[in-house]
């Protein structure tokens, strides 16, 4: 069924014809200008604090975050995480140029396949397009280089995110996405699917009991590549680890 046929059926159901000219002009103007919604003040921070906010919010939602100095450190970080979780050293990864360009020979025991996920895949390695500091959310637009199935089928998802791709608020992510998808023919378009992922999949629908992995991965591990010159701030997990490693110091207050 075509778009015109669908809209026509909706109009008949509402017993309404086409919009009057003034309402149509107002609607078209809104679609063309993309007016911004409110931006929370908590996301208006210097870069180092913004990245720390992203990490703090992601960890609040049961994700884990590891900061790595560059892309060359990804193979070791992936191998160490799989070993720590007692997971097999096999994964399916996004066929994204940033991941394909990594020298994986430093961890020859890692078995990798660049493709979309299938039933039976236990671990996925995904390329995160952006991170949103205000909620600790990953932005994952669909595309041949970033299959959506990697976000849904495997029990464990590892996402690679550059610190330079962390933005403060959702509206900034939409601005960047529209700018990156602009073309002369349409003026801008959205991918077929955009997933906003905040922590592993979970649900408390049944008797208010939290269940991880209800609709997707039960683990989400973010490898944050520190590719910005901005001063670094400790994540809450690092601060807690340092406090434990140095007895006698003041405890880190809970978030």
Secondary structure, 3 states (H helix, E strand, C coil): CCHHHHHHHHHHHHCCCCCCHHHHHHHHHHHHHCCCCCCCHHHCCCHHHHHHHHHHHHHHCCCEEEEECCHHHHHHHHHHHHHHCCCCCEEEECCCHHHHCCCHHHHCCCEEEECCCCCCCCEEEEECCEEECCCCEEEEECECCECHHHHCCCCEEEEEEEHHHEECCHHHHHHHHHHHCCCCCCCCCCCCCEEEECCCCEECCCCCCCEECCCCCCEEEEEEECCCCCCCCCCHHHHHHHHHHCCCCCCCCCC
